[in-house]
Amino acid sequence: MPEGNGKTTLIAALALYHIQHTPSANVPVAASSRDQAEILYRQAEGFVERSELAGFRCLGGYRRIRFDGTHSRIQIFAADDRTGDGVLPTLALIDELHRHRDLRLYRTWRGKLEKRGGQIAAISTRGEPGSEFEVTLERIRQEATELRVDGTFTRASSSRLVLHEWAVPEGGDVEDFRLVKRANPLRSIKMPALREKRATPTMTLSHWRRFVCNLPTRNDAAAITEAEWYAAKTAERIPAGVPIWLGLDVAWKWDTTAAVPLWVRDPHYRLFGPATVLVPPRDGTSLDPDSVEKAIRDIHALNPIHTVVMDTSRAEQLGRWIETDIGAVVIDRPQTNTFAVQDYDRFMEALRGGWLKHAGDAGLTQHALNAIARVLPFGDARFDRPTQSRLGPEQERRVVDALTAAAMVHAQAMVAPPALASIPRFIPIDPPPPPTPAEEQAELERYFGDDE
């Protein structure tokens, strides 16, 4: 449910009701931080004090509320599965689940419910696309035995789980205040207040979409918008047997290895085929090189590969194998800032111009929509990972390897000489010469201003 609709207040009241009417009830409460979970505690404490509810004792120092008549209590916990093992909940409550780094605490408490026939409830607004939270929501919808959609409200249920969701429908106009109001069911939220909130100078479209319209939204640093990416999707595929370029980004232990075919039909039509994405074991062992070679052979069998563009710094042997067994030209394109900026600029120019098309496959789409645009000191930008953490589900949000492969091969294809057969194999690409002192001074003045 969007922000401001009374989610926290509602479950605070539910927690009080539960400990009053359930013998020896145990209600653990967690949010993404203990301080955030304390907001729910304060709401419950306010009910007790303002309504003078008999039998409740609020112990602020312990972040605990007791009801002595049933020997029950509410207890605030940190959002850490390592400290949540000891609870035996009759009702577990988790606030703002999308803010949690992962769903480990939810799973830990879910596994404790059977001991006392307990239940678990989580409240949240929407998260970022591709996050473990959003993937889980989609799985709930897909596996529901009953699904009811009524405008801005969705109810998806199975024998053990129910999802209630209020949101502007996908594809709905987030600037239609009547539609946005229907996605915010609290009666005290009125359309004039929504208009005023939208017009606030500090409000951004991404915050409005995510926290008011309840739509999964990436942060403002996203390199490629959903609208840009899906506008480039086409049902056309690379014709079988047509020679192709191949972008290859190789990783062995944590990040993925991605191979992206590219067919340049003409300067204004450049089509990416479905990406092949290989995920390493991520248990300390490396990806099997044979699986990478097999993936390249499979692509080559469908469309002869005439040129592979890759960074050979961690895969020189693979590059030699491609030359020998596949017979393709291998162009070494390092992923330094110099080349990454060129890759970004040419890719985004082609995307804006409508010259770049893709098959809409899940691998390339996920990696393209994961990427952020990182601005470099002199104002240039490059594709980068949204997070540097490789812990748990954060690894899935950080993979951009298929986009890296696509941008590399696209940039190189746009400056390819006309006769590929004349290119010497395994070509190192020299970076452009460094700027002259005068050029460097001019760039500094442009970036920092004349006064500095």
SULFENGI-V677925 format. One record per pair of residues at least 12 apart in sequence whose ideal C-beta (glycine too) atoms are under 7 Angstrom apart, sorted by the first residue. I is the first residue (numbers start at 1). J is the second residue. Records with the same first field share a line. If there is no record, write none. Layout:
BEGIN
I: J, J
END
This chain:
BEGIN
1: 125, 166, 214
2: 125, 166, 183, 184, 211, 212, 213, 214
3: 125, 211, 212
4: 189
5: 184, 185, 186, 189
6: 186
7: 123
8: 39, 40, 43, 95
9: 43
11: 40, 93, 121, 123
12: 40, 43, 44, 47
13: 47
15: 27, 29, 44, 74, 91, 93
16: 44, 47
18: 91
19: 67, 70, 72, 73, 74
20: 67, 70
22: 70, 72, 90
23: 70, 71
24: 70, 71, 72
25: 70, 72, 90, 91
26: 73, 87, 88, 89, 90
27: 74, 89, 90, 91, 93
28: 75, 77, 87, 89, 92, 109
29: 41, 74, 75, 76, 77, 93
30: 77, 78, 79, 94, 105
31: 79, 95, 96
32: 79, 96, 99, 100
33: 79
34: 76, 78
36: 95, 96
37: 76, 95
38: 63, 76
40: 95
41: 63, 76
44: 65, 74
45: 58, 65
48: 65
55: 67, 68, 69
63: 75, 76
79: 100, 105
80: 105
81: 104, 105, 108
84: 105, 108, 109
85: 108
87: 109, 112
88: 112, 115, 116
89: 109, 112, 113, 118
90: 116, 118
91: 118, 119
92: 109, 118, 120
93: 121
94: 106, 122
95: 123
96: 124
97: 122, 124, 133
98: 124, 125, 126, 127, 133
102: 132, 392, 393
103: 132, 133, 136
106: 122
125: 210, 211, 214
126: 167, 210, 214, 215, 216
127: 216
128: 216, 218
129: 216, 218, 369
130: 366, 370, 396, 397
131: 393, 397
132: 393
134: 216
140: 156, 161, 163
141: 156
143: 158
144: 156, 157, 158
145: 157, 158, 159
151: 182
152: 166, 167, 168, 169, 182, 183
153: 166
166: 183, 185, 214
167: 183, 213, 214, 215
168: 180, 183, 213, 214, 215
174: 208, 209, 213
177: 191, 194, 195
180: 194, 212, 213
181: 194
183: 213, 214
197: 212
204: 220
206: 219, 220
218: 369
221: 372, 373
222: 372
223: 371, 372, 373, 383
224: 351, 368, 369, 371
226: 369
228: 351
229: 365, 368, 369
232: 351, 356, 357, 358
233: 358, 360
234: 357
236: 271
237: 273, 359
238: 261, 263, 271, 273, 303
240: 302, 303
241: 303
242: 263, 303
243: 303, 304, 306
244: 261, 262, 263, 303, 305
245: 262, 307, 309, 409, 413
246: 259, 261, 299, 305, 308, 409
247: 260, 262, 309, 405, 406, 408, 409
248: 308, 310, 405
249: 401, 404, 405
250: 310, 314, 315, 318
251: 280, 401
252: 280, 286, 287
253: 280, 286
254: 280, 282, 390, 395
255: 399, 401
256: 277, 278, 279, 399, 401
257: 278, 287, 292, 401
258: 275, 277, 367, 401, 402, 405
259: 275, 276, 295, 296, 299, 405
260: 272, 275, 364, 402, 405, 406, 409
261: 273, 299, 303
262: 409, 410, 413
264: 413
268: 355
269: 355, 357
270: 350, 355, 356, 357, 410
271: 357
272: 358, 359, 364, 406
273: 359
274: 359, 361
275: 361, 363, 364, 402
276: 295, 299
277: 363, 402
278: 291, 292, 295
289: 318
292: 318
293: 321
296: 322, 326
300: 326
305: 326, 328
306: 328, 329, 420
307: 328, 329, 331, 420
308: 322, 328, 330
309: 331, 333, 408, 409, 412
310: 330, 332, 333
311: 332, 333, 334, 335
312: 332
313: 334
319: 426
323: 425, 426
329: 420, 423, 425
330: 425, 426
331: 412, 427, 429
332: 426, 427, 428, 429
333: 408, 412, 429
335: 404
336: 431
337: 376, 382
338: 431, 432
340: 382, 383
341: 380, 381, 382
342: 411
343: 407, 408, 411
344: 381, 382, 383, 407
346: 410, 411, 414
347: 407, 410
350: 410
363: 402
364: 402, 403, 406
367: 399, 400, 401, 402, 403
368: 403
370: 386, 397, 398, 399, 400
371: 383, 384, 400, 403
372: 384, 386
378: 443, 447
379: 447
383: 400, 403, 404, 407
385: 398, 400
386: 398
END
